[in-house]
Amino acid sequence: MANMLLIIGWRTPNATPSTALMNEVAKKVQPNERFFMRRCHTPSALPGIIDDVVARYGPIDVLDLYDHGGDGHQRMGDRQLFASDGTQTGPLIGEDIALAIAPRLTETAHVRLLGCDTSSAVLPAPGRFLLIKLARALGGRRTVFGTMNVTDPDDFDQRGLKPGREPSLLFSSSAALDMEAPTPEERTAHIVATRKPPA
């Protein structure tokens, strides 16, 4: 069975930006023997948090990271966790963290950046390059997913991100090799088209 780890950002109550939305999700989540939830206050703590889970339960198949995000960046606690500009050659902010956590993931793990609009199609598309660079840093056959829209507590239930939200919300590093993320409206149109019966 797959091990799934949801890590949710945390900051002191009066910090900016607020973690009120993150706190709502943390209250919803109900961990079990294969689904784990932890809070994280700063990116440098992330590898140790993952190490603790892996030491007890084994490598992670799905790593979800939830905090504030935007086009081409994902926060964790008190600062940016991962970020990219809109070029192929620019640096990946947080590459050191990616290299540190890679050995704790299964060879085909999914890493999902669940802040708002992390793979947004706003040109010059730093979200697209964030996914590509992070997948490259993680190595193996691992896939990175970013969001194409705003995420909020309604997208989560007791098992984390609702499976029904994945098709309309997530864009993968594999798809990002070929194109920018579609807009939410374009993705919805694609989904509707695939559900139509053949003529």
N, C-alpha and C positions, 0 to 999 in steps of 0.2 A: 504494500500500500504506500501511497505517496505521502511524504511529509510536507506540510504547508505551514509557512511562518509568515504572519502579518506583523510588521513592525510599524508602530504608530508614533509620530513625533510627540514630544512633550516639552513644555516650557513652563516657567513659573506663572502663576495666575495673572499677573499684570503685564506680562511680556507682550511685545508686538513683533510679528502678528500673533493673534490669539490662537490657542489650541482648542477653542470651544467645540469646533466641529470634530476634531480628533477625539476629544473626550466623549462626545456623543457616540461615536463609532465604538470606542473602547468599551463603553457600557453595554452595547448590543452584543458584542462578540462572546461566544461561549466555547472556549477551547475544549478539545478532547484529546484522545491518545495520538492523533495524527495531525491535529490542527492547533497551532500554538500562537499566542499573541504576546508581544512584549512592547514596552514603551522605550523610547530613546530620546535623550536630551541633546545629543551632539553627534556629528558624523564619526568622530574618532572612536566613539563607544560602540559603533555598529559591529565591527568584527568580533569584539568580545561577547556581545549579546548573541550573535549567531553561533560562536564557538560553544557557548554554554548549552544551547539547544542541541547542536550536533553531537556534543559529547554524551548527551543523555539519550538521544533518539536516532542519531544517524544523519546523513547528508540531507540537504533541503532540495525538494523537487520544485516547489513554487515559493518564491520569496516576494511578498507584497510589501511595498514601502508607501506609507500614507502620511502625507503632511502637505503643506501648501506647495504649489508648483505653478509653473507658467511655461510659455513657449521655450523649450530647450533647457529647462532647469527643474530640479526637484529639491526641496528643502528637507532637512531632518533635524528637528529640534532648533538649536540656536543659530544655525547657518546653512548655507547651501551644501547639499550632499553631492549632487552631480549637476554639471552644466556644460553646455557647448555653445559655440557661436555658429553662424550659418555657413561655415566652410568645411571642406573635407580635411584641411590641414591644421586647423586650429586645435588647441589643446582640449582635452577632456578634463574639466575640473572634477576632482574626486577620483582620478584614475588610481591613485594609491589605495583608496578604499576598495575599489573594484578588484584590484589585484589581490588584496588581502582576503576578500570574501570568496573569491572564485574557488579555492580548494574545498570550501565547505558546501558547495553545490554539487548536485549530480551532473553528469556529463550533458544531459539534455534538459537542464533546469530552465524554468521560466522565471524571469525577474520582471516585476510589473511596477512601474512608476505611477502611482495612483493620485498624485497631486493633479490639480486642474490643468488641462490643456498642455501636458508635458510633450506631446508630439504634434502640437498644433501646426496647421498648414500655413501660418502667416509667413510670407517670404521675408528674408532668405531662408526660412525653414530650419532654424536651429534645432527644433524638435526632431526633425528627421535625422540630423547628424548626431544628436545626442544618443538616439537609439542605436545607430550604426557604431559609433565609437565605444559605447558602453558594451555592446555585444562583443566587439573585437577585444576589448580589455578583459572581459570575462572568459573568453576563449571557448574551446570545445565546440559543441553543437548547441550552446545555450542561446535562448531567444529573449530579447528584451521587448517589453510592451510599454507603450506610453498611451496617455489618454488624449482623445480628440475633442473633449468637451469638459465642462465643469463637473467635478465630482462632489457629492455631498453625502450626508449620513443616509439619505434614502436609497443610495446605491449599495448599501451594506445590510447584511442581516447577521444572524448568529454565527455563520460560517465565513464571514468576511464579505468580499465583493460578491454580489449576487450573480450567479451564472447567467441569468437572463440579460444582464447589462453588458456582458463581454462583447457580443457582436457589434453593438452600436457605439461602444465606448473605447475599445482598445485597437491600437495600430501596432504592428510588429516591426522589429528590426529587419526581418526578412523582406517584408514588403517595402520598407524604407530604402532598400538598395535600388529599387526601380523608380520610386516616385515619392512625392510628398504625401502626407496623410490627407485623406479626403476631408471635406467639411462634414460636420454632423448631418447636414441635410443630404449631402451626396451619399454618405454611408447608409442613411435610412432608405434612400432610393434604391441602392444596391440590394439591401436586404429585402425590400418589397418585391423587387424584380425577381429575386431567386425563389420567392415563395409563390409566385404566380404559376398556375398549372400550365403545362404546354398547350399551345394553340391547337 
